[in-house]
Amino acid sequence: MLRIGLNGLAWAATLGYPFLVWYSLDYFQPRAIALALAAVFLLRLLARKPGPKPAGITAMLAPACLVFLLAIALFNETRWLLSYPVLVSLAFFAVFAYSLVYPPSAVERLARLEDPDLPPKGVAYTRKVTLVWSVFFLCNAGISLATLWYGDPWLWSLYNGCLFYILMGLLMAGEMLVRRKVKASY
């Protein structure tokens, strides 16, 4: 039950991060916000189910995010706090791009959970989808960085807390429609 609560809290903090930061900066120092987020993140990691741990670049993501939050706390820098979505997008880009260089691709791994005997056409398709997601996350990192440089907290929150999720949802929905056609062809 504790694990479910911590996962829920971590997901709420992750999804609501831009609005949480935008609201909290009027009342708290970046240090306090970063430490609170790092505590939630650490508790979630500690409450993780026993079992196989992520390997490769995926294993480095959680510690890298935690170190970044602790660096924000150390330097108490608002811009670093606002650059967290850039870091997250770059981290996802790294995972997806890495899987293109060292197959199987990230999307192929997910697809094989549903269909362990994925045919060659399916493997080729998942590779293309992984490339699309890589480009998406890289572009998102650039746009998130642009909203940070522009300096308008409302615009930063709107893009990183709303528009990004809409764009991600549209990409997912579009991919699901294309996937149906691709699956029908094999």
C-alpha positions, -999 to 999 in steps of 0.1 A, spaced: 0 0 0 29 23 8 45 16 -25 12 25 -43 9 58 -24 46 67 -31 42 59 -68 11 80 -69 28 109 -52 58 106 -75 36 105 -106 16 135 -94 48 154 -87 62 145 -121 31 154 -141 23 185 -120 60 196 -118 57 228 -139 26 240 -121 40 230 -87 72 250 -94 54 280 -109 31 283 -79 58 274 -53 85 299 -64 64 327 -50 65 311 -16 96 289 -14 133 290 -24 143 266 -52 163 247 -26 132 238 -7 113 227 -38 142 206 -51 147 189 -17 110 181 -14 110 166 -50 143 147 -43 127 132 -11 97 120 -30 119 106 -58 142 89 -33 113 74 -14 98 61 -46 131 45 -55 134 29 -21 99 15 -22 104 -1 -57 93 -37 -61 120 -62 -58 129 -79 -90 150 -72 -121 166 -38 -120 170 -17 -152 203 -21 -170 224 1 -192 216 37 -197 181 32 -181 198 24 -148 215 57 -148 184 78 -152 171 77 -116 204 85 -100 211 113 -126 177 129 -118 183 127 -81 218 142 -84 204 170 -105 177 178 -79 204 178 -52 226 202 -73 196 225 -76 193 224 -38 230 230 -33 231 260 -56 196 273 -49 192 284 -86 158 290 -101 169 285 -137 182 250 -128 148 242 -112 131 253 -144 155 233 -166 143 200 -151 119 193 -180 149 198 -204 169 172 -185 140 147 -185 134 151 -222 172 147 -229 172 116 -207 143 100 -226 160 110 -259 192 93 -246 173 61 -238 155 59 -271 185 69 -292 208 45 -273 184 17 -281 187 25 -318 224 21 -316 223 -10 -294 191 -29 -303 165 -40 -296 149 -6 -297 130 8 -268 96 4 -286 105 -31 -298 111 -41 -261 76 -28 -252 60 -44 -283 76 -78 -274 58 -77 -240 25 -80 -260 39 -101 -289 70 -120 -281 72 -134 -316 73 -100 -333 79 -105 -371 106 -87 -390 81 -61 -403 71 -54 -367 108 -50 -357 114 -25 -386 83 -6 -376 92 -4 -339 126 9 -349 110 37 -369 87 46 -340 117 47 -317 134 71 -341 102 93 -341 101 93 -303 138 102 -302 132 132 -324 102 142 -304 121 142 -271 150 161 -286 126 187 -300 108 190 -267 141 196 -249 148 225 -273 113 240 -269 115 236 -231 148 253 -231 134 281 -253 106 287 -228 132 289 -200 153 314 -219 123 335 -228 118 341 -191 80 341 -188 71 317 -160 35 314 -172 46 304 -207 71 279 -192 43 263 -171 18 263 -200 42 245 -224 59 221 -199 27 214 -179 1 213 -206 11 216 -242 39 190 -240 14 164 -226 -11 173 -254 16 169 -280 28 136 -265 -8 123 -264 -13 133 -301 19 114 -310 7 84 -291 -27 84 -307 -13 89 -342 12 60 -336 -17 38 -324 -36 44 -356 -6 37 -378 3 6 -357 -32 -9 -365 -25 -5 -402 10 -20 -399 -3 -49 -378 -30 -56 -404 -3 -59 -431 15 -88 -414 
